[in-house]
Amino acid sequence: MKVRVLVRPKRGILDPQGEAVKRALPALGFSGVGAVHIGRLIELEVESADEVEGMCRRLLANPTTEEYEWEVVS
């Protein structure tokens, strides 16, 4: 089965990549963007989703600065 994990900075945590993209968008002609947050998408192929939560908490995300959500996609 395939699992997708989305990891992104927690609200209030400095996101330098997101800020750089936010500043660059108007220079490229894109306006109206209020906030940009850069995260990462991790796809896993697992036999069972039973341990995905533990994988996220212990390795895939830093619980101090990041939040995550995951879903089974197939």
C-alpha positions as CSV (number, residue, x, y, z in Angstrom):
1,M,0.0,0.0,0.0
2,K,1.2,3.5,-0.7
3,V,1.2,6.2,2.0
4,R,1.8,9.9,1.5
5,V,3.1,12.0,4.3
6,L,3.0,15.8,4.1
7,V,5.4,17.6,6.5
8,R,5.5,21.4,6.9
9,P,6.6,24.0,9.4
10,K,4.3,24.6,12.3
11,R,2.4,27.9,12.4
12,G,4.7,30.6,13.8
13,I,7.9,28.8,12.9
14,L,10.2,30.7,10.6
15,D,10.1,29.4,7.0
16,P,12.9,31.0,5.1
17,Q,12.2,29.1,1.9
18,G,8.5,30.1,2.0
19,E,9.5,33.7,2.6
20,A,11.9,33.7,-0.3
21,V,9.2,32.3,-2.7
22,K,6.7,34.9,-1.3
23,R,9.1,37.7,-2.1
24,A,9.9,36.3,-5.6
25,L,6.3,35.8,-6.8
26,P,5.4,39.5,-7.3
27,A,8.6,40.0,-9.3
28,L,7.4,37.3,-11.6
29,G,4.0,39.0,-12.0
30,F,2.0,36.9,-9.5
31,S,0.1,39.0,-7.0
32,G,-2.2,38.4,-4.1
33,V,-0.2,35.7,-2.3
34,G,-0.5,36.2,1.4
35,A,1.7,33.4,2.7
36,V,3.8,30.6,1.4
37,H,4.9,27.6,3.3
38,I,7.3,25.1,1.9
39,G,7.0,21.5,3.0
40,R,8.0,18.1,1.8
41,L,6.0,15.2,0.5
42,I,7.2,11.7,1.4
43,E,5.7,8.6,-0.3
44,L,6.2,5.3,1.4
45,E,5.2,1.8,0.2
46,V,4.4,-0.2,3.3
47,E,2.7,-3.6,4.0
48,S,0.5,-2.0,6.7
49,A,-0.2,1.6,7.8
50,D,-0.1,0.5,11.5
51,E,3.4,2.0,12.1
52,V,3.2,5.2,9.9
53,E,2.2,7.4,12.8
54,G,5.3,6.2,14.7
55,M,7.5,6.8,11.6
56,C,6.3,10.3,11.4
57,R,6.8,11.1,15.0
58,R,10.2,9.5,15.3
59,L,11.9,10.2,12.0
60,L,10.0,11.8,9.2
61,A,9.0,15.0,11.0
62,N,10.6,17.1,13.8
63,P,7.8,17.4,16.3
64,T,9.3,20.6,17.8
65,T,9.2,22.6,14.5
66,E,7.0,20.6,12.1
67,E,3.5,19.3,11.7
68,Y,2.5,16.4,9.5
69,E,-0.5,14.6,8.1
70,W,-0.6,11.3,6.2
71,E,-3.0,9.4,4.1
72,V,-3.2,6.0,2.5
73,V,-3.5,6.5,-1.3
74,S,-3.6,2.9,-2.5
